[in-house]
């Protein structure tokens, strides 16, 4: 696995499988479940140490602006309207069904774009409350 910066490719010194595990663990750092995030931090440290690396090495890769080339996730395309739909849902959270309230609360915690299905559900809920009135 190589890390690229512009046209120059430089090896990071970790096998592809380890890079994939590292990326998955880094993504888990944003988990809303505190134990899961803490476990991910430990996994990152163990993975790096098992490969003769440290968090300092990872920080240096980030500092240099090097990026691991990953394909875009087609299940999470950018959707600029989902945050405004979420705001409408939050404004009417007390009027929502319990399952919708739980969904809205979870969406408030995420840092990534929702899936197409999640974005559609947010828009469907928000549509019921357009202009502050239930549809």
Secondary structure by P-SEA (a helix, b strand, c coil): cccccccbbbbccccaaaaaaaaaaaaacccccaaaaaaaaaaaaaaaaaacccaaaaaaaaaaccccccccccccccccaaaaaaaaaaaacccccaaaaaaaaaaaaccccccaaaaaaaaaaaaaccccccc
